[in-house]
Amino acid sequence: MAKETKETKEKKEKAEKVLGLKNLTKSTVWDVQENDIFRMMEAGEKDAELKDNLRHFADIIRSAFMIEEIKDDKMIREKYTKQGYKVGNIKLGDELKVTWAIKKRPITRVTDLTYENIRHISAEKLIEVLDRNFGGGWDSLSQSIQDIIESGFDISTTTLPQDRLHKKGGMYEKKVADGYAVLEIAKGTWVEAIFAKIKPETYKPRMKFDDAKDFDDEDDDEDVDLPEDNYNSPDEDDVEIDEPNDDDINEDNYRTTFSIEADPDEDAESLSDFIADE
C-alpha cells in the first residue's frame, strides 16, 4: 500500500469535513469520491429538509461526476464497473428509484480545468495536464485558461539556452528548492521552463452588520451626540470679501487664494505648463 503523503492526508481531512449535501457546492464536490456520493444521497433521502432538493444536488454532482442512469441489470452493472464506474441505487423522490453509474470526471486536458476544480489538483497534476496538451509554451494557452490556472497556482516562466537552464544557483534551482513543480519544453537549443506552485488560500473579510437598527436614523439621533458641524463656519482670522461680479474680474485683479510650489524631486511638467495646455 502506498504511503499516504501529507498532501493526500490534508485532502482526505478536508473531504471528511464536507461530506454532506447541505454544504455541497460545485467546488467542494471535487473533494469527494463516488462512494461518498451514494452515501450522501442516501442520507438526503432520510432528511426531510433535503428530500425535496435531491434533484438540485444531483445537478451539482454532475458538474464533477459522469452519471449514467442505467437499468438495474447484472450484466449492465458489470459493464460499467469494468469501465471504472461505481454503481448503486438511489431515490430521487418518494417513488422514483433509479440506478446510477458514477465516475469522477477526469482532468486530462487544459480545457477540463475550471475555477471550481483548479484548487483540487496538485502542482504535479497540473504539470502533467500541461505536458499532455501543448508544446508551444505558456503563451500558447488562451487567456481564459491562463486566468483559471493562475487563480489556483503561482506561475512563472523562463526561456534560456539548454546549457544555462540548470546553472547552479539559477532560477531553476531556486524554484525547485522552493517547492515549485516544473515543466520543460524544448524549443530548438533553448528551453522554456514553466514553474507552478499552489497558491495559499486567503480569507477575504466582509463587512457585517449585527442589526438593521444600526441604520435607524431616529434611534441614532436620540442616543448619539454628534459633534457640532463647524466646517462652513468662518475662522476668526478670516476676512469677509465681497464676491465681484463676473464683469469685474480681469487679468489685473484675478488671483488664486493659494500658492503652489513645484516639487524639485518630481520629474513632471509644471503646473503652469499644465494650465497652459488646458
Summary of the structure (lengths in Angstrom):
residues: 278
radius of gyration: 32.5
end to end distance: 76.3
largest distance: 102.5
contacts: 589
relative contact order: 0.07
helix: 42%
strand: 16%
